[in-house]
Every structure is written in structure tokens, then in C-alpha cells.
Amino acid sequence: MKDEELINLIKIDVEGAELLVLKGMYKTIDKVEFLLVECHLDEDWDTIRNILLNDFKLSCENYLENTEITMDSKRPYQCFCKKIK
């Protein structure tokens, strides 16, 4: 993906390895418009949420409940994120 100028959507469905994938996306995330993450592990959620909201500076929502994800939100099953414009 390093040669791509723009990536419309990345779906992360890796059955518990979400944190590893997100940690490997720091060089790619600026090219991504939308990110859908299936979150499987409660113990990784605080770090995942911090990466999405603070490090990547994305606006995220709990896809199934259509509610905004904040630093106080519990782990959703699917987290849909987009760039903040």
C-alpha cells in the first residue's frame, strides 16, 4: 500500500490481532479515508481506542449502535472511523 496515494477503506477483521495491525499502520493511516475495525479483546480496547482517537486523530462510532466513540466508551464489536476534516 505504500505506493497508493489514497485508500478509501480498510477493514480490519483479524480475530484478536487488531492492536498489532493498528500499530503497523502509523505510516499508512494518513492515506486512509475510512477504517472499520472489528474489536475482539476487551483487554486491548483502551490502547486501540487511544490509537484511533488520539494517535490517528479519527472520528469513530460504534457501528452497530450508531453512537460516537469517546475516551470513555466501552468496547464496540465494530468501530467505524473516518478522518476528521
C-alpha angles and dihedrals in degrees: 000000000000091000094051117102095198132017113195099196139002119191116200113199105153103141099244102339094094094116092054092050093048092049088056094051101070093105093043105041096084089065095051122095098183134018127191115193125185105210115208108164124066091198092061097044098091091054094042091050091049092050093049098044104030109022098035094029094220130157107234138187138188097254097207096046097034091227130136118257114229133172087273097051122118119235113288122206091231123025116194115197137182138182116272108238 
